[in-house]
Amino acid sequence: MTMQQMVQQLNKWAYEYYVLDNPTVPDTTYDALYDQLVLLEKQTGVILDDSPTRRVGGEPLKGFAEHAHLKRLYSLDKVQSFGELQSWVEKVQKVLGNVDFTVELKYDGLTINVTYDNGQFVGAATRGNGIVGEDVTEQVKTIRTVPLSIDYKGKIEIQGEGIMKLSALEKYNVTHPNNILKNARNGVAGAIRNLDPKVTAERSLDVVFYSLGYSDGLQINQQTDLVDFLKDCKMLTNNVFAVCKDFASIRNVIEQIGNDRPNYDFLIDGVVIKVNDFELREQLGYTDKFPRWAVAYKFDAEQVITTLKDVTWQVGRTGKLTPIANLQAVELCGATIKRATLNNIGDIFRKNVKVGGLVFLRRSNDVIPEVLGAADDNGTDIDVPQVCPSCGGRLEQVGAHIFCTNSNNCRPQIVQRISHYTSKNACDIEGISDKTVELLVDNLGVTSVADLYSLTMEQLLSLEGFKQKKAQNVLSALEKSLDVSLERFIFALGLDNVGSVTAKDLAARYGSIEALSKATLQDLVQIEGIGDIVAEGIVQYFSEQQNLEIIERLKQIGINPVYEKPSQTGVFSGKKVVLTGSLQSFTRSKAGEIIVSLGGELASSVSKSVNLVIAGEEAGSKLQKAQKLGITIIDEQQFLDLINQ
């Protein structure tokens, strides 16, 4: 038996055992062939890429490297009642008509993004912020339900959920009495985000695959087709997969899952509903955070009762005070909870909770602990602060919220405003972490974002942990941030309730900070997605003199961005363009940037409104559809000729 034949046979047996749960040979037979392979590898010094001996875990890593996903990973919007779910279904049907939906379990573990190239497993990463995650290749390589090779030869990223089965958790705790794991969720997260891959291997994890990220030509048009592809790749897929045509049938599946949930050998925290057809998904598109074509139905969170010991008040970026409940430690969803949010002063009065009294506690969305209300009438009233707990400044109540008015001298406000300004989605000033911001405020007297641009090399070198290279990187990043786009700058200013999507809308509407600063309440509410509360916050921000002074200082420093409309000129001006197949000269995303810069509009699917299709290698159904519709089609060389003009 050759080494290749040994590897193929062992991988086949492992697939039958771990994925199909249907072993065809006894463990002794597997072990005997495995030992022969180990001996042969030692004798020859050769280890094939997909050898099962690679799964034992190598030497500990020194740290996690960053991995940039080839395509962004989105999280899912959530609903927590059948009424909310029905509204979502009806909203989709209003846009698309009658469509097929898929229903799958929402596993409770850790999202993993796995990359294959030329049929070989080449990497894995955590979700991170959806754009960049942590490289956990060596850890995931130890998981037996992650194939080390697949038949598809293109480059592809596939998402799955890393899980620890409850039976695996039980076995682990028996064999590791000095390292008892509280729950399977923590077990998988701690194993994958562990610098020692051998720890991952010890915990007998699985990955359940469910989503396609980047691919360079794979022709898959529906979720049902994707599941078939994943199975062909010998991957573990969802325990439940149903196709439904309406809300009633979706509800029936969810109710059945709820009944079966106690019998599962793994944790789930909900059900995922998706539009089956990929082209229809593109019609619905995305928000800044979520796809509009999928939603997670969340099961009711577990609840417990514990004692509210006292309440502390945290001061946020805008001066808003948030009450934090300090609790008698209690186990909830496998975690020890000592603190939970009370949202605002209005929430405290509405829930009638008291210090020393019992309260109901749940993990909202199984993540954020939340006090639901009082469980008895005991205790004393919660003291509402009369002055800012951080700076002693004057407080002002607006509706259900309390604000510190001393924005110029309140340390938490200053620290969080600067941290927000330097964050990735804002001015993206690399090297200035939250800890660094605290050092700047406490040691160098930085009190506003404008002060950042006065920092010197000598000042930075005086800070703990700063050497020449780190200090120079910060100064270079500050210089680079002078060219920030208008939408990022608006977001960076930290206007209350203005996220990155709203910032883009404001930039496109007003074109400059000066014009935005003069916007009226009546003007702002005309913009889709901006209601009274957001509009009032924007008007209030620009009415405060200290904010205008900081903007003026930034303008003098050289930050005065103007909105740049997408180019309307170039060889693709007025054309709607579809890219399909794989390109050799550029990545698809880079080619898309070039098309837009030359006046074109990118489309994800072929329709009668498309003017041009650029077909790379292995172009499939989109190319065929374009041919049927008589749309102009060019190849990669013709594309290069056009852009080189």
N, C-alpha and C positions, 0 to 999 in steps of 0.2 A: 504494500500500500504506500503510495507516494505521500509526501507531506501535504500536498494540496488536497488529496483525497481524504486524508485524516481530518484536515480542517473542515472540509465540506461536510463530512459525516457527523463530526462533533457539533457543528453549527446546526445541522438538521435536527439532531436529537435535542439540542438546547431549545430550538424553536418549538418543537413539539411539547417539551416539558414546561417552558416558561410562558409562551404565548398562547399555545393551543390548550394548555393544561391537560394534555393527553399523551403522557410519556409512552414510548413504544419499546424501550429497553430498560432493564433494571439499572440502578445507579452503579452497580459493580461493573457492568459492561462499559458504561460511559467512562468511569474512572480509569479502567484498564487502558482504553485507547488514549485517554488524555495523558496518562503517564508515559505511554509510548511516544506521544508527540513531544512532550517536554524533553525526553531523552534525545530524540532526534534533533530538536532545536539546539540542545547543548553541543551535540556532536558536530553539527554543521555550522553553527553560529548564525543560522538564518531563522527569522521569525516573520511569517507572512503577515500582511496588514490586518487580515481578518481572523487571525489566530485567536482562539479562546484564551490562550495563556496571557494575552494582553489585558485581561479583565481583572487581574489580581490587585492592581494598584501599584504605582511606582513610588519613587522617593517623594517626601513632602515638598510642597512648593514654597517659595519664599514669599509669594503674594499673588493676588489676583491681577492679571493683565486685563485691559479693557478690550471689548470686542464690539465693533460697529456692525450692527445688523445690516444685511444687504437690503432689507425692506423693513419699514417701521412695523413694530408690534403694538397693536392697540389693546387697551383694556375694554371691558364691556360695560355698557350702561345697565342699570339694574331696575327691576320692578319687584315689589314685595306683596302684591295682591293680584288676584285674578282680574279685578277691575282695571288695574294699571296695565296688565298684560293684554287684556282685550283692547284697550285704547291703542296700544302699540300695534297690534295686529291690524286693527282697522285703519290706522294711519298708513301702514305699508300697503294695504289693499287699495286705499284711495289713490295712491300714486301708481301702483303696478297692476291693479286689478287682481284677479284670482291667481295666486301663485302657490307653489309648494313650499312648505316650511320643514326643516329638519329639527328634531328634538333629541338632545343628548344630555348625559349627566355632566354636571359641573364638578369635577374632582377638586378636592381640597388639598392642594400640595404646593408645588413650586413650578412655575412656568419655565420650560427649557426650550431653547432654540437650537436645533441640530443641523449642521451643514454637511452635505455630501458633495464630492466633486469627482467626476470620472468613476462613479460607482463606489467610492471609498468614503468612509466616515473621516472627516478632516477637522471637525471642531464642534463645540457646544458652548452655549452661553446662557446666562440667566436673562430674564426680560430687561432688568434695569429700568431705565426711563423710557423704554420702547425704541430708542434710537441706539443707545450704547448700553451693553450689559457687561457682566463679569465673565471672563473666559474660564469655563469649568470643564474643559475638554478631558483632562485626565480623570476627573471625578466621574463624568458621565460615561467614559469608556468602560468603567467597571460594571455598568448596569446591563444585565443580560438581555433585557427586552429592547435594547438599542442595537440594531444590527450594525456590525462593523463594515458591511458591504451591502449594496443593493444593486439590482439590475439596471436601474436608470443611470445613464452615463453623463448627463448634463450636470450643471451646478445647481444646487437646490437647497433651500432652507425649509425645515419642517418644524412646526411647534407641537409640543406635547406638555403634559403635566407630570412632573416627577412625583411619585406617590410611594408611601410605605404602607403595605397592606397591614391590617390589624393583626393577622396571624403572624406576619413577619415581626411586628412590634413585640408581640407576646414572646416569641422565640428569642428575640434579641435580649429582652429584659431578663429572661431566665439565665442566659449565658453571660450576661454582663451585670451582675448584682450590684456592682459598685458604680455603675453609670446608668441608672434607671431613666428611661425616657418617659416623659409625662404623656405624650400623645404622638400619634403618627405624623401630624402636621409638622411639629417641631423636629421629629425624627428625620424627615426628608430634607427640610431646610438646613438643619445642622450638618447633615451628611454631605450635601452638595456644596454648601458654602463652607467647606472645611478644607484647609490647605493640605491635609494628608489624604490622598486618594484611597489609602487602605481603610480608612474609617468609612468612606462611602461603600466600599466593597463589603464590609462587615454587615451592613444594614439591609442587604437583600432588597434593594429598591426596584421599582418598575417605572417606566415612562409610558403613558397612554397618549398616543398621537392623534391629533384631531384637526390640524390646520396647516395650510400651505402658505409659506411666506414668499420668498423670492424663488423664481425658477427661470431658466434661460431657454425656454421653448417647450416646456411640458404642456401638452394640450389636454387640459382638464377643465370642464365647463360647469360642473355641479359638485355640491358636497357629497352626493351619493357616489359620483365617480371618484372623488378624492378618497373616500373610505375604501373603495375597491383597490385603488392604487396603493394605499398604505398597507392593505392586507397582502397585496402582491409583493410588497417590499418586506414582508414577514414582520411587520410591526404590530404591536399591541394596540387595538383600537377600542372605542367606547363600548362598555357593557350594554348600554341602551342606545339604539339608533332607530328612530322612527321618522317616517315621512307623513306629514299632516297637511290637509288642505284648508283648514279653518280653525277658529279659536276653540270650538267645542271639542274637536279631536285632540288638539294640543292639551287642553285641560284634562281630558281623560288620561292621557299618557302621564302627565305630571302627578295626578292623583294616584295612579298606580305606582309611580316611583316613590311617592311619599309612603305608601303602604309597605313597599319592599325595602325601603331605606334601612331599617334596623337589621336586616339580614345581609347587607353588603359586607364584604371583607375589606372595605376601604371607606374613607371619609368622603362625603360629598356635602356641599353647602348650597346646592341649587340645581337648576336645569338650564341649559343653553338652547335658545330657539334662534334659528338662522333662516334667512331666505336661501333656498337650495341653489338657484341659478346664479352663477358668478357674474354674468353680464347684467342681470337685473340688480345685483348688488351695487354695481358701479353707477347705475342710475340713481340709487339712493345716496351713495357717497358716504362721507364721514363728517363728524364734527371735529373740533380740535382734539378731542380725547377719545371718542368712541366711533365705531362704525354704526351707521343708521340701519344696517340690514341685520343686526343681531342684537339680542338682549338676554340678560341673565335673570331668570326668575329665582329669587332667593327664598329659601325656606325660613320659617320663623326661627329667630335666634334663641339659644338656650337662655333661661333666666334663673337667677338665684337671688337669695336675700342675704344682706349683710348690713353691718352698722356703719353709718356715716360719722367718721371721727371728727373731722373739721373741714373747712373750705378755705382754699387759698385762691388768690386772684392773679391771673397772668395778664401782662400788658402786651398787646400786639403792635404791629407796624403802624396801624392807623390810630393807635391810642385806645382801642377797644379793650375793655377788661372782660376776661373770660373766667368764670368761676370753675375751679377744679375740685372735685370731691375727693378727699383723702379717706380711704375706706379700710375697714378691718379686712385683712387679706383673705381672699376667698378663691376657690378653684372654679373656673368657668371656661367651658370648651377646651379643657386641658391646659389652661394657662392660669398662673397666679395673678389675680388682679388686685391692685392696691389703690389705683387712681382711675377716675372716670370723669367725663365732661358733664357739666350742667348747663352748657350753652350760654345762658345769659340770666340777668336778674328776673326777667319775666318768666323764664323757665322755672326758676326756683319757687316763685310765688304760685305758679300754676300747678306744680307738682307737690307743693306743700311739704317739702322735705325739711328735716331739722337735724341739727347737730346732736348726736347721741341716739337718734332714732334709727329704726330699721328702714332700709330702702330696697326696692326691686332693682336688680342690675341685669343688663344683658350686653352682649357684644353686638353692636350694630353692624350688620353685614358680616358678622363673625369676625370683625377686626377691631373696631373702635368701641371700647367699653362706654356704656351710657347708662346713667341713672334714669329709670323710667318713672319713678314716683315713690311716695311714702308707703311703707308696709305696715306702719302703726302710727299712733298719735303721740308717741313719746318724743322727748328731746326738747332742745331750745331753738329759738329762731336763729337763722343764719345772720351774722352781722354784715350789713351792707357797708362797704368802705365809704368814708366821708372825704378822704383825700386819696390820691394815687398811692398804692402800696409800695411803689418803687421810688418815686421822686418826691412824694408829698404834695404834688401839684393839685390844682383845683379839678374837680370832676364835674361832668355834665351828663345828664341822662337824656338820651334821644330814643324815644319808644321803649323797647325792652332792653336797650343796651346802655352801658355806662362808658364814657370816654374820658381819658386824661387829656386836659387841654394844654398841658405843658410840653408840647411836641418838640420844642427846641432843646430841652434840657432833661428829657426823660430817657435814661440809658436804654431800656428795652426797645423803645420806639426807634431810637437812633440806630442801634445795632441791627434791628430787623429791616429797617429801610435800606441800609447799606447792603446787607446780605441779599435782599431782593434785587437791588439795582445791579449787583455783580453776578447774579445767577445766570445759568446757561440760556434760559429763554428770554432774558433781558439783555444786558450789555455784554454778557458772557466774558467776564474778566477772569481769566484762568489764574490760579494761584492764590486767589483771595477766598479762602474758606470761611465758614462761620466763626471758627476759632481765630482765624487771622483778623476778621473784623473786630472781634472783641479786643484783641491786642492793639489794633489801630485806635480804637476808641479810648481804651484805658491808658495806654502808654504814650500815644502820639497826639491825643487831643482831637482826633477826627470827629466831627459832629454832623457832617452832611456829606452827601455823595460828591459835592463839588470839591471838598477838601482832599479827596483821593488824588486829584490831579496835581496837587502841590507836593505830594510825597517825593522825597529824595532818596538816593541810594544810601546815604549815611543814616537816615532815619530808619529805613527798612532793616539795615544790618544791625541796628540796635535791638531789634525784636528777637525774642527767643525762637530758635529754630531757623532763623534766616541766615543764609550764606550768600555769596556773591551771585551764584547762578539763579537761585530762587528769587532774590531781590530783582535781578535784571529781568527775569520772566514776568514778574508783576508789572514792572515799569513798561515793558514792551506790550503787555496785554492792555494796559491803560491807554497807551498810545494808539493801539489798534481800535479801541472802543470809540475813538473820536469819530469813526466812520459808521457808527451804528445807524441802522435803518430807522425810519420814523415809527413804524409799528412796534419795533422792539423798544425804542426809546419811550414811547407812550406807556408800554407795559412796565418798563423799568421804573418809571416815576411812582408806581405803586398807588394809583388811584383806586379807591375803595370799590370792590366788585368788578373791576375791569381786568378780565383775563386776556390771554394772547389773541383769541379770536375777536373779541370786542375791540382790542387795540388795532387789529388789522382793518376792521370796518371804519374805525375813527380816522385812521391814517388815510384811507382811500377817500373818505368823505370830505375831510378838511384840508389835507395836503401839507399842513405845517402845524407846529405847536402854537404859533401865534394865532392862527385861525381857530384852532380848537379852543384856546383859552377864552375866546369871545363867543363861543357857542351858547345859545340859550336853551333853557329847559324844553321849550316848544320845538326847537330844531332837533334836539337830541332824541326825543321820543319818536321822531319820525323814522329813525333808523331801525331796521328790523333787528329784533333781539335786545333792544335797549328799552327798558321800562322806566317808570318814574323813579324807583330807588337808585338805579344805576345813574340815570341822568342827574338826579339831585346830588349824588356823590361827586360827579365830574364838575358840575357848576360850583359846588362847595370848595373843591380842591383849588380851582383857579381864582376863587374869591379871597383866599388866604395869602397875605402879603409875603410870608416867609417862603411859600412855595414859588411864587413869582420871582423872588430874589434869587433862589437857587437856580431856577431855569435861566435867569439872566446871567448868572455866574458861569453856568455851563456853556451858554452861548458865547461868552467872551473867551472861554477856554478853546472853543472851536467846535462845539456840539450844537448844531442847528440843522437837524436833518429835514429834508423835504421829500415828500412822497414821490417815488419814481414809478410812473405807470408802465406796465409791460409794453415792450416795444411794439409799435404798430407798423414798422417798416422792416424790410428784409425779404429774402427769397420766399419765406413762408407766410408773408403778410396776407391776412384774410383767409388762410387755409386752416381747416381742421384736420389734424394729422394723427394717424394711428401707427404705433410701432409694434411690430410682431416678429417673433423669432429672435435669435441671438446675434449680436453684432460683435465683430472682432476688434474694431477700432475704439469703441467706447462702451462703457456700461450703458444700460438702457436709461438710467436716471440722468447720466451726463448727456446723452443724445437728446433727451427731453428738454434739458436746460438749454441746449443749443437751439432747438426748434423754437422755444418760447422767446429766446433772446433775438431771434430773427423774425419775430412777428407772428409766429404760428400759435395755434391753440391745440393742446394735446387732448386726445380722446382715448378712452380705454377700450371702447368696443366699436365695431364697424357698423355703420348705419348709412342711410341715404344722405345724411348731412355731412358725412366725411368726404373730404376732397382728395386726400392723398394717403396711401399706405406705404410705409417703408418696411420691406420684408427682408429680415435677416435669414440666417440658416435655420432650418427646421421650423419654418413658419407653417402653421397648420390651418385651423378652421377659420381664423380671421382672414387669412390670405384667400382661402376658398370663397368666403362670403364676399370679399372685395371683388373678386373676379366675376362672380354672379351679378353683382350690382354695377359692374362696369366702371369701378373707381380706378383712378390712375394709381399704378403700382410701380415703385422703383426699388432697386436693390441697394446694398450698402455702398457700392462704388459710386452709383449715381447720386446717392445722398452726400457722399464726400465731395463729389464734383460740385454740387450745388452750394454747400457751405463754404467751399474754398473760393467761390466766386467773390 
